[in-house]
Amino acid sequence: MTSPLTLFVAMLIFFLGLKLSAFFSGSETGFYRVSTLQLTLQKQRGDSIAARLFYFVAHPERFVATTLVGNNVANYITTLAIGMMVGAVWGHSSGTAEIAATLMCTPIIFIFGELIPKSLYYRSPMMLLRNGSTGFSVCYYAFLPISYPLILVSRFVSRLGVSDKRPLEVVFGRSRLYGVLEAGQNEGLLSGLQRDLAENLMQVAEQPVSMAMIPAGIVQGVTESASIDQLLKISRRMESAYVLLHKDGQPKEWTSVVRVADMLASGLSPRLSMQPMPVFPADTPRLEVLTQLMRQYASFGVVVEDEKIVGVIRRRTLLSQLFRVVRPASTSLENLLTGSTTRP
């Protein structure tokens, strides 16, 4: 005998399980698709929902364990509902009827509980995750007694297999930023030069300045006691507006720089016109060196290692690496520093 009340309750439970399946399946896709950079910016502005979502993005083992448990709960509920519907229709439990009913409901569960939700979350991850953030957090804490062992196992496996120790937001943020830059260029919102600059910043910024310096032994210049004529002579030979000065009797101890135009305008000797060069350890990141040179309005800097001068860095060299500027051999930055100018 068909029991209308039991059938109605079974249908309600079935739709509840279907909704939970759609929610957890879509949320898993959404967390992998959402922009970490956008969440970070929103969190820094005090957005509590963004901070909640960022917590799960920064700890992927937590949302993965929650969605796994949630999907299993949803599957159990739908299976229970199918069994109740069979019992309500047939009046008793029948294995064959339950199998047939399960096969009939499988396309419905797949389409409305998996396919459509994943597609929607793939297209609009931020909006849908924000709308369901409270529910997901409630489920996270409700499932924690069951999901926590899964979290511990996931952490253990990740420690065994992952050698890259960078934070998750750095790893995901950089790859997603490359995607944003490429999409911006394709849409005409970002010029090729701007995209190259952003990419070069990410590639060059953390590299030590020692990789861009000119070794102290091949830098050309004059002594601190040189005359104006001596300084002008080497300036014309190198075709450079700047001349580096080293200590008397110590040709590798570069200490200062003279701007030829300033010296001629003031009429002072090179010793009185020279400007000291900032000093940077050899392992200082290039971007940090460039920033300090810009702040101090300095065109050159000295690179030291173990308190010994090992090279000279020029601000224009660092800038050219960011923009990947190709210069003629006769005016290349290295030639200006080393004096090996090629004339036509």
C-alpha positions in Angstrom: 0.0 0.0 0.0 1.2 3.5 -0.9 1.7 5.7 2.2 1.3 9.3 1.0 2.9 10.8 4.1 5.9 8.5 4.0 6.3 9.2 0.3 6.1 12.9 0.9 8.7 12.8 3.6 10.9 10.6 1.4 10.7 13.1 -1.4 11.6 15.9 1.0 14.6 14.0 2.2 15.6 13.2 -1.4 15.6 16.9 -2.3 17.5 17.7 0.8 20.2 15.2 -0.1 20.2 16.6 -3.7 20.6 20.1 -2.4 23.5 19.1 -0.1 25.2 17.2 -3.0 24.9 20.3 -5.2 26.2 22.6 -2.5 29.3 20.6 -1.6 30.1 19.6 -5.2 29.8 23.2 -6.4 31.7 24.6 -3.3 34.7 22.3 -4.0 34.9 23.7 -7.6 34.4 27.2 -6.4 37.3 27.1 -3.9 39.7 26.0 -6.6 38.4 28.7 -9.0 38.1 31.7 -6.7 40.8 34.4 -7.0 43.1 34.4 -4.0 44.3 37.9 -4.9 40.8 39.2 -4.9 40.0 37.5 -1.6 43.2 38.9 -0.1 42.3 42.5 -1.1 38.8 42.1 0.3 40.1 40.7 3.5 42.5 43.6 4.0 39.5 45.9 3.6 37.9 44.2 6.6 35.4 42.0 4.7 34.6 39.2 7.2 33.1 36.9 4.5 36.3 37.2 2.4 38.4 36.5 5.5 36.3 33.3 6.1 36.7 32.1 2.5 40.4 33.0 2.5 40.9 30.7 5.5 39.6 27.7 3.6 41.6 28.7 0.4 44.8 29.0 2.5 44.0 25.6 4.1 42.8 23.4 1.2 42.9 20.2 3.3 40.1 21.6 5.4 37.6 22.4 2.6 38.5 19.2 0.8 37.8 17.1 3.9 34.6 19.0 4.6 33.3 18.5 1.0 34.2 14.8 1.1 32.3 14.2 4.3 29.4 16.4 3.0 29.1 14.6 -0.3 29.0 11.2 1.6 26.3 12.6 3.9 24.4 13.8 0.9 24.7 10.4 -0.9 23.6 8.6 2.3 20.5 10.9 2.6 19.5 10.4 -1.1 20.0 6.6 -0.8 17.9 6.6 2.4 15.2 8.6 0.6 15.1 6.2 -2.3 14.7 3.3 0.1 11.8 5.1 1.8 10.1 5.8 -1.5 10.4 2.2 -2.5 9.0 1.1 0.8 6.1 3.6 0.6 5.2 2.5 -2.9 5.6 -1.3 -2.6 4.7 -1.6 1.0 7.9 -3.5 1.8 11.6 -3.4 1.1 12.7 -4.9 -2.2 16.3 -5.1 -3.3 15.4 -5.2 -7.0 13.0 -2.3 -6.7 15.7 -0.2 -4.8 18.3 -0.9 -7.5 15.8 0.0 -10.2 14.8 3.2 -8.4 18.5 4.1 -7.8 19.3 3.7 -11.4 16.3 5.9 -12.4 17.4 8.6 -9.9 21.1 8.6 -10.9 20.7 10.9 -13.9 18.8 13.4 -11.8 21.5 13.3 -9.1 24.3 13.6 -11.6 22.7 16.6 -13.5 21.3 18.6 -10.6 23.7 17.5 -7.9 27.0 17.5 -9.8 27.0 18.8 -13.3 24.9 22.0 -13.1 26.3 23.2 -9.6 29.9 22.6 -10.7 29.3 24.6 -13.9 27.7 27.5 -12.0 30.5 27.6 -9.4 33.0 27.5 -12.2 31.5 30.6 -13.8 30.8 32.6 -10.7 32.9 31.2 -7.8 33.1 34.4 -5.8 29.4 35.3 -5.7 28.2 31.7 -5.0 30.9 31.1 -2.4 30.0 34.3 -0.6 26.3 33.3 -0.6 27.0 29.9 0.9 29.9 30.9 3.2 27.9 30.7 6.4 26.4 27.3 5.6 29.8 25.9 4.6 31.3 27.2 7.9 28.5 25.6 9.9 29.0 22.3 8.1 32.8 22.5 8.6 32.4 22.7 12.4 29.6 20.1 12.4 31.7 17.6 10.4 35.0 18.4 12.2 34.9 15.3 14.5 34.7 13.2 11.4 36.8 15.3 9.0 39.7 16.1 11.4 41.4 12.7 11.0 41.3 13.3 7.2 42.8 16.7 7.7 45.7 15.2 9.7 46.3 12.5 7.1 46.3 15.1 4.3 48.8 17.3 6.2 51.1 14.3 6.7 51.0 13.3 3.1 51.7 16.9 2.0 54.7 17.1 4.2 56.1 14.0 2.7 55.6 15.0 -0.9 55.9 18.8 -1.1 59.4 20.4 -1.3 58.3 23.9 -2.1 57.8 25.7 1.3 56.4 28.9 -0.1 53.0 29.9 1.4 49.9 28.8 -0.5 48.8 32.3 -1.3 52.2 33.0 -2.9 52.1 29.8 -5.0 48.5 30.2 -6.2 48.6 34.0 -6.3 51.6 34.1 -8.7 50.1 31.6 -11.2 46.8 33.3 -11.1 48.4 36.7 -11.5 50.1 35.5 -14.7 46.6 34.5 -15.9 45.2 37.9 -15.1 48.1 39.6 -17.0 47.6 37.4 -20.0 43.8 37.9 -20.0 44.3 41.7 -19.6 46.6 41.8 -22.6 44.3 39.7 -24.7 41.4 42.0 -23.9 43.4 45.1 -24.8 43.4 46.4 -21.2 47.2 45.8 -20.7 49.9 46.7 -23.1 52.7 44.3 -23.9 55.2 46.5 -22.2 53.1 46.6 -19.0 52.7 42.9 -19.0 56.5 42.4 -19.6 57.3 44.7 -16.7 55.0 42.9 -14.3 56.4 39.5 -15.3 60.0 40.7 -15.1 59.3 42.1 -11.6 58.2 38.7 -10.4 61.2 37.0 -12.0 63.9 39.5 -11.2 62.7 41.0 -7.9 64.0 38.3 -5.5 67.3 37.7 -7.4 70.5 39.0 -5.6 72.1 42.2 -6.8 75.3 40.3 -7.3 73.9 38.7 -10.4 73.5 42.2 -12.1 76.7 43.9 -10.9 79.9 44.7 -12.8 82.9 43.1 -11.0 85.1 45.7 -9.3 88.2 44.6 -11.1 86.9 45.6 -14.6 85.2 48.9 -13.8 86.9 51.9 -15.3 87.3 55.2 -13.5 89.8 57.5 -11.9 91.3 58.1 -8.5 89.8 60.5 -6.0 92.7 62.8 -6.4 92.4 63.0 -10.2 92.3 66.4 -11.9 89.4 67.8 -14.0 91.3 67.1 -17.2 91.9 63.5 -16.3 88.2 63.0 -15.4 87.1 64.7 -18.7 89.4 62.5 -20.7 88.0 59.2 -19.4 84.5 60.6 -19.6 85.0 61.3 -23.3 86.6 57.9 -23.9 83.7 56.0 -22.3 81.1 58.5 -23.7 79.6 58.6 -20.2 78.1 61.4 -18.2 79.3 59.8 -15.0 82.8 58.8 -13.8 83.5 56.5 -10.9 86.2 57.3 -8.4 88.3 54.9 -6.3 90.6 55.4 -3.4 94.2 56.4 -4.2 96.3 53.3 -4.7 93.3 51.0 -4.4 91.9 50.5 -7.9 89.1 48.2 -6.8 87.9 50.3 -3.8 85.2 52.3 -5.6 83.6 54.8 -3.3 82.0 57.7 -5.2 80.8 59.0 -8.5 81.1 62.4 -10.3 78.4 63.8 -12.6 80.5 65.6 -15.2 77.9 68.3 -15.9 77.7 69.2 -12.2 81.5 69.3 -11.9 81.8 71.7 -14.9 78.9 73.9 -13.6 80.4 74.3 -10.2 84.0 74.5 -11.3 85.1 72.4 -8.4 87.6 69.5 -8.5 86.5 65.9 -8.8 87.2 65.4 -5.0 84.8 68.2 -4.1 82.2 67.3 -6.7 82.0 63.6 -6.0 79.0 61.9 -4.4 79.3 58.8 -2.2 77.6 55.6 -3.6 75.2 53.6 -1.4 76.5 50.3 -0.2 74.5 47.0 -0.6 75.3 43.5 0.5 75.7 41.1 -2.4 72.6 39.1 -1.4 70.3 42.1 -1.4 67.3 41.5 -3.7 67.5 43.6 -6.9 64.2 45.3 -6.5 65.2 46.4 -3.0 68.4 47.9 -4.4 66.6 49.7 -7.2 64.1 51.1 -4.6 66.9 52.4 -2.4 68.8 53.9 -5.4 65.6 55.7 -6.5 64.9 57.0 -3.0 68.5 58.3 -2.6 68.6 59.8 -6.2 71.7 57.7 -6.8 72.7 56.4 -10.2 75.3 53.9 -8.9 75.8 51.7 -5.9 78.6 49.6 -4.4 78.1 45.8 -3.8 80.0 44.3 -0.9 80.6 40.8 0.3 82.3 40.1 3.6 83.0 43.8 4.0 84.9 43.8 0.7 83.9 45.7 -2.4 83.1 43.1 -5.2 81.3 45.2 -7.7 79.3 48.2 -8.8 75.6 48.3 -9.7 74.0 51.0 -11.9 70.4 52.0 -11.5 69.8 52.0 -15.3 71.0 48.4 -15.5 68.3 47.3 -13.0 65.7 49.3 -14.9 66.8 47.8 -18.2 66.4 44.3 -16.8 62.8 45.0 -15.8 61.9 46.4 -19.2 64.3 44.1 -21.1 65.7 47.0 -23.0 68.0 46.1 -25.8 70.7 48.7 -26.3 73.4 49.1 -29.1 76.8 47.7 -28.2 78.3 51.2 -28.4 76.2 52.5 -25.5 75.5 49.3 -23.5 75.5 49.8 -19.8 78.3 47.3 -19.2 80.5 49.0 -21.8 79.9 52.4 -20.1 81.2 51.0 -16.8 84.1 48.9 -18.1 85.3 51.3 -20.8 85.2 48.7 -23.6 83.2 51.0 -25.9 82.8 49.8 -29.5 83.1 52.5 -32.1 81.6 52.2 -35.6 
